[in-house]
């Protein structure tokens, strides 16, 4: 397959994310969590995420299915290069449409879903987790001054609600 800029960006982003998932899995294993990672990627342009199948259709599955002392839960890992420093303070976040999928997963399975932001380049660096519902705010992706879309809608989390699992 010829490597185009589009293929390179997708492949490098995929590798970046998978490396972050692996790092978070190792931290959870150290804490006695048993993990079933869901790496079902097809690295073509038609990439698909792992799915959870319900009677009403398929949902995007969080990255890790985890078990500890008889309890099950999911962890979605988002590897990030930078924080958002906005008027509310330090924030990080992810795609709102994925957030809605993970909330449906929680509804159908009855299991908690945790979000883990693996910040790797700009301080503070580390693996920061919280339950997915502990978000700070929804952002519609629009620039408040110009009214132009600059990003997909996101669910944002304040630094203060995130637990750094590297320093427990």
Protein Blocks (a to p, Z undefined) as FASTA:
>chain_A
ZZdfklmmmmmmmmmmmmmmmmmmmmmmmnopacddddfbdfbfklccdddddfkbccdd
dfbdcdeehiacdddddddfbdcddfkbpcddddfklmmmmmmmmmmnopacddddddfk
bcceddddddfklpfbdcehiafklopafbdcdddddfklpccfklZZ
